[in-house]
Amino acid sequence: MATRLTAEQIAFRYRATDSTSGVTRETAKRIAERLGVDETQAIHRALHELAVKILPQYEADDGPLSAAQIRQIKKLAPQGKMRSVRSSLFDTKPAKK
């Protein structure tokens, strides 16, 4: 008996050869085996990685802060002596000639 796809499902077709626009079933099986998951989970993991890479991970802001927002931040920020942080990542001495 054939099952009907619900509105939340799509048909997924493997490609005849691996390319930038798709993979073969054999490749999907190899990836799944390497990850220790089934093919469906491998596809979901690949889509998740692509989503994180391509889609914004936060809501767009409303632009620059208003003067009132800046005053509120300054009011709530810890007050005290200003301190600097020394880092060994950058050479701050001028180069000798």
N, C-alpha and C positions, 0 to 999 in steps of 0.2 A: 504494500500500500504506500503510495507516494505521500509525503508530507508537504503541506503548503507552507511557504515562507510567510512569516508574519511581517508586519510593516517595519519592525525593528531589525530585520535580517536582510542581508544582501547576498547575492550569488558571488562567489569568489572563484575565479578561474586562474589556474596556474598558466605560465607562459610555456611555449615550446622550447625556448632557449633562455638562458639567463641574460639579462640586460639591465640597463638603468631603470627600465620601466616595469620590471617584474622578474620573478624567479620561477624555475621549474619546481615540480613537486619533489624531485630528488633533492634539490638544494634545500627546500623547506624541511624535509625530513632530516637532512644532515644537521641543519641548524638546531632543530628541536632536540635531536639526539645529543648534540654537544651541550645544550642548555639543560638537558634533563627534564624536558617538558614535552607535551604533545604539540602537534602542528598548530592547533588553534591558539594555544598559549604563546607559541613563538611568534605568530602573526600579531597578537595583541601586544606583546613586548616590543616588537619592531615599531608598531604604530605609536605606542606610548613614547618611545625614544624620539621618534619623528615629531610628535606633538610638542614635547618639551623643547626640542631644538627650534621649531618653526613658530609655534604659537606664543603670544605674550603670556607670561606667567603671573601677571598682576593686572589689576584694573588701571586703565589710563587715568592720570590725574587731571585736575582742573586747571593746570597751568601754574604760573608763578604764585607764591604765597602773598597774601595781602599783608598790609602793614600791621593790622591787628593780629594776624597769625604770627608774624615775626616777633612782635612784642610779647605775645603769650609764650613763645618758645624761649625767648631770652629770660622771661620771668621764671620759667620752670627749670631752666638749665642750671646745673650745679654752679655755685659761685665760689670763688676762692682764687688762690694764686694760679697764674698761668704757668703751665709746665711744658717743657719740650721733651720730645722723645728722640733719643740718639739711636741711629740705625747703622749697622755695619754693612748694609746692603749697597750703600752708595759712598763713593769716595768724595768727601766734601772738601779735601785739600786741593788747591790748584796744582795742576801738573807742572813739574819743573821743566824748564827749557834748556 
